[in-house]
């Protein structure tokens, strides 16, 4: 998860209205695994899979970043929050079998079960990211203003950090509870 802050300041009135929902960009990419045997395919996943924090390789990953921005107006010694906006980018990386991979029908069916379970697991990570962006958008929409613009900015950033920390912890607990999806069928039986 990556955090960004975009602040747009103004001391005059602003045209336009605030957004009601975050802008979400989601991309699913694939890396190719090769091998002539199930064991070689497993080795390919363990060699080519995305690296997590600390360098450990995983079969798949979902990375997300949130940017938030806003404008404010200042009048009568009061800062009013205007046009809060949240942008979410999600990048999911999953394995796919290369063209030269030749599996029996039974092994191919096993791969299909594994790949679908893995995708569902990664989609749950994406769902946490979307929930974080939606909650952050609601938090920003709920802020009316403050008597001190600097304090308003600190309050906004603290709320954003709190929301993102909450969902980061939820994701970590999800992976712990499911053993990174193994308890939900993300098991390559070879």
C-alpha positions as CSV (number, residue, x, y, z in Angstrom):
1,X,0.0,0.0,0.0
2,X,1.3,3.4,-0.9
3,X,-0.1,6.7,0.5
4,X,-0.1,10.0,-1.3
5,X,-1.4,13.4,-0.4
6,X,-2.3,16.1,-2.9
7,X,-3.3,19.4,-1.4
8,X,-4.8,22.1,-3.5
9,X,-5.0,25.4,-1.6
10,X,-7.0,28.5,-2.4
11,X,-8.1,31.6,-0.5
12,X,-10.9,32.4,-2.9
13,X,-14.3,30.7,-3.7
14,X,-14.2,27.6,-5.7
15,X,-16.5,26.5,-8.5
16,X,-17.6,22.9,-8.7
17,X,-18.8,20.3,-6.3
18,X,-17.2,17.6,-4.3
19,X,-17.1,14.1,-5.6
20,X,-19.3,11.4,-4.0
21,X,-17.1,8.4,-4.6
22,X,-13.4,7.8,-5.1
23,X,-12.0,7.4,-8.5
24,X,-10.8,3.7,-8.9
25,X,-8.3,2.4,-11.4
26,X,-7.8,-1.3,-11.2
27,X,-5.5,-3.4,-13.4
28,X,-4.9,-7.1,-13.5
29,X,-1.7,-8.3,-15.0
30,X,-0.2,-11.8,-15.5
31,X,3.2,-13.3,-15.3
32,X,3.9,-16.4,-17.3
33,X,5.0,-19.7,-15.7
34,X,6.6,-22.4,-17.7
35,X,7.5,-26.1,-17.1
36,X,7.1,-29.5,-18.6
37,X,6.2,-31.1,-15.2
38,X,4.0,-30.0,-12.4
39,X,7.1,-29.6,-10.2
40,X,8.8,-27.4,-12.8
41,X,5.6,-25.2,-13.0
42,X,5.7,-24.9,-9.2
43,X,9.4,-24.0,-9.4
44,X,8.6,-21.4,-12.0
45,X,6.0,-19.8,-9.8
46,X,8.4,-19.7,-6.9
47,X,11.1,-18.1,-9.1
48,X,8.9,-15.7,-11.0
49,X,6.3,-14.8,-8.5
50,X,6.1,-11.2,-7.2
51,X,8.2,-10.3,-4.2
52,X,6.5,-9.0,-1.0
53,X,8.0,-6.8,1.6
54,X,11.2,-8.4,2.9
55,X,11.8,-10.1,-0.5
56,X,9.7,-13.2,0.0
57,X,8.1,-14.5,-3.2
58,X,4.4,-15.1,-3.4
59,X,2.2,-16.7,-6.1
60,X,0.3,-13.5,-6.6
61,X,0.1,-9.9,-5.3
62,X,-2.3,-7.0,-5.1
63,X,-0.7,-3.7,-4.5
64,X,-2.7,-0.5,-4.0
65,X,-2.1,3.1,-3.5
66,X,-4.4,5.9,-2.3
67,X,-4.1,9.6,-3.1
68,X,-6.3,12.2,-1.4
69,X,-6.6,15.8,-2.2
70,X,-8.8,18.7,-1.4
71,X,-9.2,22.4,-1.6
72,X,-10.2,24.8,1.1
73,X,-11.4,28.3,1.4
74,X,-10.6,30.7,4.1
75,X,-13.1,33.3,5.2
76,X,-14.0,34.9,8.5
77,X,-11.1,33.2,10.2
78,X,-12.4,29.8,9.3
79,X,-11.2,27.2,6.9
80,X,-13.8,25.3,5.0
81,X,-13.0,22.0,3.2
82,X,-14.0,22.0,-0.4
83,X,-13.8,19.3,-3.1
84,X,-12.2,16.4,-1.2
85,X,-11.2,13.7,-3.6
86,X,-9.8,10.2,-3.2
87,X,-8.1,8.2,-6.0
88,X,-7.3,4.5,-5.7
89,X,-5.0,2.5,-7.9
90,X,-5.0,-1.3,-7.6
91,X,-2.5,-3.6,-9.4
92,X,-3.2,-7.3,-9.2
93,X,-0.5,-9.7,-10.5
94,X,-1.4,-13.4,-11.1
95,X,0.3,-16.4,-12.7
96,X,-0.8,-17.8,-16.0
97,X,0.4,-21.0,-17.8
98,X,2.7,-20.4,-20.7
99,X,1.9,-21.6,-24.2
100,X,4.4,-24.4,-24.1
101,X,3.1,-25.9,-20.8
102,X,1.5,-29.3,-21.5
103,X,-0.5,-30.8,-18.7
104,X,-2.8,-33.8,-18.5
105,X,-6.5,-33.0,-18.3
106,X,-6.5,-33.8,-14.6
107,X,-3.5,-31.5,-13.9
108,X,-5.0,-28.8,-16.0
109,X,-8.3,-29.0,-13.9
110,X,-6.2,-28.8,-10.7
111,X,-4.5,-25.7,-12.1
112,X,-7.9,-24.1,-12.9
113,X,-9.2,-24.7,-9.3
114,X,-5.9,-23.2,-7.9
115,X,-6.0,-20.2,-10.3
116,X,-9.6,-19.4,-9.5
117,X,-9.0,-19.6,-5.7
118,X,-5.9,-17.5,-6.0
119,X,-7.8,-14.8,-8.0
120,X,-10.6,-14.8,-5.4
121,X,-8.0,-14.3,-2.7
122,X,-6.4,-11.4,-4.5
123,X,-9.8,-9.9,-5.3
124,X,-10.5,-9.8,-1.5
125,X,-7.3,-7.7,-1.1
126,X,-8.7,-5.4,-3.8
127,X,-12.0,-5.2,-1.9
128,X,-10.1,-4.1,1.2
129,X,-8.5,-1.4,-0.9
130,X,-11.8,-0.2,-2.3
131,X,-13.3,-0.2,1.2
132,X,-10.4,1.9,2.4
133,X,-10.9,4.4,-0.4
134,X,-14.6,4.6,0.2
135,X,-14.2,5.1,4.0
136,X,-11.6,7.8,3.4
137,X,-13.9,9.5,1.0
138,X,-16.7,9.5,3.6
139,X,-14.4,10.7,6.3
140,X,-13.3,13.7,4.1
141,X,-16.8,14.5,3.1
142,X,-17.8,14.6,6.8
143,X,-15.2,17.3,7.6
144,X,-16.9,20.7,7.4
145,X,-14.1,23.0,8.4
146,X,-11.9,24.3,11.2
147,X,-10.8,27.6,12.7
148,X,-7.2,26.9,11.8
149,X,-6.2,25.9,8.3
150,X,-3.0,24.2,9.5
151,X,-4.9,22.2,12.1
152,X,-7.5,21.3,9.4
153,X,-4.7,19.9,7.2
154,X,-3.3,17.9,10.1
155,X,-6.7,16.5,11.0
156,X,-7.4,15.4,7.4
157,X,-4.0,13.7,7.2
158,X,-4.5,12.0,10.6
159,X,-7.9,10.7,9.5
160,X,-6.5,9.4,6.3
161,X,-3.6,7.7,8.1
162,X,-6.0,6.1,10.5
163,X,-8.2,4.7,7.7
164,X,-5.3,3.3,5.7
165,X,-3.7,1.8,8.8
166,X,-7.0,0.1,9.7
167,X,-7.3,-1.5,6.3
168,X,-3.6,-2.5,6.2
169,X,-4.1,-4.3,9.5
170,X,-7.3,-5.9,8.2
171,X,-5.4,-7.2,5.2
172,X,-2.6,-8.6,7.3
173,X,-5.2,-10.4,9.5
174,X,-6.9,-11.7,6.4
175,X,-3.6,-13.2,5.2
176,X,-2.9,-14.6,8.6
177,X,-6.3,-16.1,9.1
178,X,-6.3,-17.7,5.6
179,X,-2.6,-18.6,5.6
180,X,-2.3,-16.4,2.5
181,X,-5.3,-18.1,1.0
182,X,-4.3,-21.7,1.6
183,X,-7.3,-22.3,3.9
184,X,-9.5,-21.0,1.1
185,X,-8.2,-23.4,-1.6
186,X,-5.1,-21.5,-2.8
187,X,-3.1,-24.7,-2.9
188,X,-1.1,-26.0,-5.8
189,X,-1.3,-29.7,-5.2
190,X,2.0,-30.5,-6.8
